[in-house]
Amino acid sequence: MKVMIVGGGGREHALAWKCAQCARVERVFVAPGNAGTAREPKVHNVDIAAGDIEELLRFAGRERVDLTIVGPEAPLVAGIVDRFADEGRACFGPRRAAARLEGSKAYTKAFLQRHGIPTAGYAAFTATDFDPDFVRAQRLPVVVKADGLAAGKGVIICETHEAALETAQRMLSGCFGTAGNTVVIEEFLRGEEVSFIVVAAGQQVLPLATSQDHKRRDDGDKGPNTGGMGAYSPAPIVTPALHARIMREVINPTLRGLAIDGTPYLGFLYAGLMIAADGTPNVLEFNCRLGDPETQPILMRLESDLVSLCGAAVRGCLEGVDVRWDSRAALGVVMAAAGYPDHYRTGDPIRGLAAADALPGKVFHAGTRAAGSQVLTAGGRVLCAVGLGERIADARREAYELVHAIHWDGVQYRRDIGDRALIDPPP
């Protein structure tokens, strides 16, 4: 059996690594992959961009790929699953219409409101109907979101009305390209954030292990929002009672609403939730794919065959599928380039990868490229070091041992990943 993973980040490295463990899989292609995927047994990088849907389709036909799993959001929003389906090729992910849950925040807010799913109050504006008085009337802080895809950087929390107005105008003026043609002004919600990810096939649903992400760049949840600076699984905040409530109030109504709207969902569905003090799970966002860096610790804990799980979803046969999880905790720490998430530096040699390979745990590559015998930085988030342990504290200790073995000029990372799940101080 042959599998193709579309994408080249840390999430895709983890997907390729896990798919290669399946005994039925003889080869895993990653398009385009990175320096880490190139080093995995049975895994082969393919020099095709994740957004080149037609070339990916031609390659899948030539190589007789049995299953394609799409990692990043942009190809999904562009309709890669629709195009593969047109040619009768199995592709795991939502079609374009369902992927609007991530592709348009204004669409998602309207969807949530229409189907009675808890979320923050909001209004959406374009440049022609923008209402500064609405912004000034909001309680501080104010959340300003670019409507479209902005690589995880299109959400700005503004502490003053003046900053909110300036941020909205910059978005509407093109600082995020067409992603900011519409802006969403949203109520700020307080509570604890949780990543809740499921595999869905229509209204059949299978929850994955729970996890929590760290969005802010700096220790103490300070600094700018990023694509994610670390994650751990399981998330202690998600008790059995809260898990049941999330399924009842968010996941099942979302999948039911998509079916009612004529856009049934297939693939990974990620709900970014803010758990209020009264336990209400409010939806902050949906992603139409696995989260990054949540994928890395989640897949470290997955004992079941990922390829069989995705295949069952494609066939609409999720009911009765049994998923096994390692009882241990996993924690991942993202190592980022100097300047991330803004204008980051690339091309720096990474030292210590061989030493890290000799340690317990796993280092997943994201923004890396090979240059002869060297591995160089090639993105904002460069690596994710993941540890496993009986407790989150043990997993964190193992992850930071990996982090401390690796270095490049300007490397930055948070030193408090998992802190809110622990009593112990960070290492």
C-alpha angles and dihedrals in degrees: 000000000000125000129189123204115200114215142042109235138097092278090055092048089055092047092050092046092051095044091050089060090066109104092216093056114091097175138013118200119200119197109229099342126174141245091287098052089050089063097052121104114255090008123118127185118227120204096231123117116241090239097052095096098170094051091046089052092049091049092049089053095047093048095039092234110195099200134015120199116195116215109182128054101233097072090046093051088046091056106256092150092052091051094048090047090053087061095042095250121143110243123172112220142069123293119250095266093053092042088066084088085080100022095063124031091189090055091049094050090051090047092052092048093047093051098041097246114154116256141136123286114261151160129211125218141182125204091267098053102029111144115204090185090062090055093048090052093058122103113248135290099045124202116219118191133186107229098225138048113307103164092261092302101093097093117086125181108209122201095197135040089237091056091048092051092047092047093049092049092049090052092047089048092058109266087138095033116232090343087080098050085106124031129200118215107202140185113253112243124207125211138071122317121230133183111220114185128182139174109236136190109178104304093338108104138181118188118221124217113295121254144176127219132205108222102176118084099225137058116276092032092286132136129042126333115262138182086270134300100208144333142200137205135242103034108218091206090067100082120180089261093052091044090056091047093051091051092047100043103030119014102040095042090048094052090043091049092050090051091048090050091053095250106105114191130238123176141029112338117196120196114194103205137188110209108213124214090261091052097256110150104221117192113238095174145333125230119198093215141034117302123248120247092014091068094065099059092036093054091044086063097042111106097173126087107273093197092055090047093053091043091053090052092050089053092047092243104122095125110102095015110141118213120197124206133195106248090223124095124248128204130185129199119200117221110205137190125256110278097022128178092027124034101348129186124245136187098056115142113244115224128197102033092125091051090050091051089061092056128081116267130040136275113213118199123225116157100024138119134186120243109181107298093344131085114216133195111258106168147026097266104042109174140002116211112203128194132189125211145152089257133023088253090058093047090049093051090053093047094051091049086060091046092051091052093059130067145167132164110285097009113165132187140155118262096202105060108149092013095130090056092053142061093205118089118252118271 
